[in-house]
């Protein structure tokens, strides 16, 4: 007897359901591409899920928009108590109920069938159903983190750290090696109104003094997620994961024993709420594309003609010794500006229908230490899914040919979907560009700036109060099918999607007070659409049978602020 094999035929197959894979799959499906996502875990989110519980980090002072901001805002609306099960459900529903998208959870990629340098199919085993799933597709994307698909398909990749001279990287090594950043098991703690006792397991490590972990701050506060509980960079972060997990658990419980039972850490009323049993990974295989992102790109702003995503997290290179390295745990070199990530870093150099998104993109070890964080991986994923949609539209051409011929089109698709690309402006729809713009709001002409956020000290917005109206007026009646609006979700807010620890005095999550809550679309004096519970930054309203000379946006209420910003209002 053999296990049943279920066959699938799609246009795009994504391996890995972390935030990069989720965003890649959703983006492609939204653009009409028949897509399947295969995820080995029982939930989406990867390191952001309830299994690992790392909050979503990204570009410093340049919060990401697009699908990742949509997810963050959904969570702020639905999850006031920062409950990880609710966050899991936000990610689950985004994929599970997306048209054109098939989800295979609990399904591990096992084998690949290739025809020359092209992937024909992948086969995975679904543990829950005891079935194999064979997926044929035109395009594949390895979003698995560890690059399992790329490895099985024979794609070229790297592991470890380059030497300084190869890419002129000042932070690289004098000689190359196979060392990486390590794995972490995160702790979460909760504060109570009475003392809480902790009895450590007998197998926990013993840390009786502060000297046990110098330069590792272990004060309990909002930012303390124990990321520095790290091991494995001097070993194999794939093959040694199980044994590393065992050691990390000894460390985790030992550190909590130290905080509770050795010295005064103001932790009497604190208790362990959760300990990660699945280590979160930072680095393993890095695929090689037509370009390799490097340290100079990060620090110079990464200006590329084929920019389709961006980063801005510090060059945050963790010592491979992790917790057992008694010096400084990591570097922290903040780029002066967001840097572009080119499309040439997101597809394989030698497998002609393979993309990748996430921490496995084509980058040096030093560049990876910035580009690896999940909000950056999310916008990379959305870029890959959008590129696939463009490739399908133009006749299922190769990733390389798509990059060479249609980068401008991909960039405009991403901008239209509320992604931000430094140095690239959104082209205004013809109807918006050619109509008269008027209204009671301030600075309304900024709505045609082509930049849908405050950037480089320029506001790029109309300033509105409740009751204000912004209008487009044409000479003749026009068919109106789409209204596109970008509100202000306060991109300067605390970016964390979840809490590290749970304090008694924590304020509940809520939509940003800068957002418009209720608005109307009015055509020739008649309301044709109204939304009274908006909590998203990006709104695309599809209209049917609407025709007129004048189309207006009216602000009815906000989530708290008397004065709000509108970054875009387009009609087409």
Secondary structure, 3 states (H helix, E strand, C coil): CCCEEEEEECCEEEECCEHHHHHHHHHHHHCCCCEEEECCCCCCEHHHCCCCCCCCCCCCCCCCCCHHHHHHHHHHHHCCCCCHHHHHHHHHHHHHCCCCEEEECCEEEEEEEEECCEEEEEEEEECCCCEEEEEECCEEEECCCCCHHHHHHCCCEECCECEHHHHCCCCCECCCECCCCCEECCEEEEECCCCCCCCCCCCCCCCCCHHHHCCCCCCCCCCCCCCCCEECCCCCCCCCHHHHHHHHHHHHHHHHHHHHHCCCCCCCCEEEEEECCCCEECCCCEECCCCCECHHHHHHCCCCCCEEEEECCCECCECCCHHHCCCCCECCECCCCCEEEEHHHCECCCCCCEEECCCCCCECHHHHHHHCCHHHHHHHHHHHHHHHHHHHHCCCCCHHHHHHHCHHHHHHHHHHCCCCCCCCCCCCCHHHHHCEEEECCECHHHHHCCCCCCECCECCCEEEECCCEEEEEEEEEEEEEEEEEEECCCCCCCCCCCCCCECCCCCCCCCCCCCEEEEEEEECCEEEEEECCCCCCEEEEEEEEEEEEEEEEEEEEECCCCEEEEEEEEEC
